[in-house]
Amino acid sequence: MTKIVIELDDAEFKSLATLLDGAVRAGGLRAAKEALPITAKMEAAYIVAHPEAVESDQG
């Protein structure tokens, strides 16, 4: 496994998420299956960086 670590500001993170979402929509089920682990890691990283966003979504 290759591990790549990058730092993104909020705008860059949202742009990457939007780009990935568009690729999944254009690529169909196969692309979605391949992208799922990546999007799960992105979501987890966002939650760690912004716990207040999760709290406001739940309350």
Summary of the structure (lengths in Angstrom):
residues: 59
radius of gyration: 12.9
end to end distance: 38.2
largest distance: 38.2
contacts: 106
relative contact order: 0.09
helix: 81%
strand: 0%
